[in-house]
Amino acid sequence: MPYAIELFFNPPLETRLRKLCNVFRAEIDGAVTVIEDVKARPHVSLAVMNEANVIELSEALRELAGRHAAMPLAFSSVGLFPAAEPVLFLAPVVTQEFLAFHAELWSVLPRFAKGAWNEYSPARLVPHCTLLTSVRKDQLKQVSELVMENTFPISGELVELGLVQFAPVKPVMSAMLA
């Protein structure tokens, strides 16, 4: 099974994102899949890999988290990953601190993981927090209106680094940033 390395939010921001997902679930005409439906916490993914030495990778992630303080985060835009059923996400303002953290993670990743997905590499990453998956095209207008009514401004902190196995999503480890 594949694994993902994710950054999680401070409790007020995580609660706000969960409430937004509940608005989508309650207000959108027709079924939607929110991030919680797949048993995932709201997050920003840093890496995804096909295989990992979980014990050694977990230790490396704990060490990395211990060297970095919580990072401020502000979501500035909303986006869609195009597909037959688009994925709706919030996009954060990218900071030098975030990019440095991500690059440091990727510098140690090859020692503990195989089959890292290139779209999460420093050269290709589109930082995002997925809110909805499988959005039907006929729902896009309503989704856009709900986002604009219920989202911005939105800010908080990235406070926790985690490793999860998927699918289904299963937490493996997490560590608070210093």
Secondary structure, 3 states (H helix, E strand, C coil): CCEEEEEEECHHHHHHHHHHHHHHHHHCCCCCEEHHHHCCCCEEEEEEEEEECHHHHHHHHHHHHHCCCCEEEEEEEEEEECCCCCEEEEEECCCHHHHHHHHHHHHHHHHCEEEECHHHCCCCCCCCEEEEECCCHHHHHHHHHHHHHHCCCEEEEEEEEEEEECCCCEEEEEEECC
